[in-house]
């Protein structure tokens, strides 16, 4: 990840990296103090860039992909 992150992107990535495990969209939104809609939009974009892993169908969980994985 070489891009400069905006403050919201930075919050989301920080939450995921500090947790180190899968988190639901709602958990991420709560920890980052953002709306669920904002969280899902950024997480979907991160997934397309290969920055996060996505698991689940009904309840989606996310995990940061760290360099070297």
GIHU-V633167 format. One line per field, one symbol per residue. ss: DSSP state (A for helix, B for strand, O for the rest). phi: phi as a letter, one per 30 degrees, with the letter a starting at -180 (. if undefined). psi: psi as a letter, one per 20 degrees, with the letter a starting at -180 (. if undefined). Layout:
# GIHU-V633167
ss=???
phi=???
psi=???
This chain:
# GIHU-V633167
ss=OOOOOOAAAAAAAAAAAAAOOOBBAAAAAAAAOOOAAAAAAAAAAAAAAOOBBBBOOOOOBBBBOOOOO
phi=.cddcdedededddeddddibdbdedddedddhbddddeddddddddddidbcbbjcdcccbbdcdejd
psi=oiqpqrhgggggggggghgirqqrgggggghilrqgggghgghgghghikhqqpqrggopqqpqoqpi.
